[in-house]
């Protein structure tokens, strides 16, 4: 569970409603069913019009990534690649075949399988990079869904407000009701702007961050698998792959990683 996504949504809604109440507003006046219908229903309808059905079906899965996805630790991936490089140097590339099914990442498994099958390194790189480009494309489409919703919602809010003002202006007989009626009309705009900036656009940005994290992991896998195929020294491989990471992240498990690489070198010798 990604606590930052959930906590951020709670804090966003909480601060907005809390500030409204502190200013003397009544929290009950923020809840307007018709405004919610116009903004939420209109936004979803606009998404349906602009997005193919196949992509819309992925919405629950995309939301799950934003709320529950836990990315792999790059250092754990590097340690695993160093371990595989040690096995390959000690027992040969074919020894990796026994390890393939122990992994739950299809991208990683397919890469190791290509190497075990003796596929040319350039072809291995081409296949894996092509698959990576399609993964990145799918991720960008998922984030684009929420970006579109973030664009539609404020517009739907304005539409709701205009509809409310039309209703107000058509009933001017009772001047005492004008103030409350206009306030209700503007709730739709509030819903549209708030939902765009607290929900839709932040989730789109979170998905982009998740995508970059996963792409980095995949790039590490590609470089590591090709290095294993080339028979590189495990310790050199570990140092090379850490170049992909920011200096602060390389030091996160530096002592542990160094000890593991040292043990790998002893075994290789």
NORPEUR-V567118 format. One line per field, one symbol per residue. burial: 1 if it has 24 or more other ideal C-beta (glycine too) atoms within 12 Angstrom, else 0. Layout:
# NORPEUR-V567118
burial->???
This chain:
# NORPEUR-V567118
burial->00001000100110010000000000000101001101110111011000100000001001101110101101111111111111111000100100110010101111111111000010011011101100110110111111111111111111111011100100000000000010111111111111111111111101110110111111111111111110010111111111011000000000001001100100010
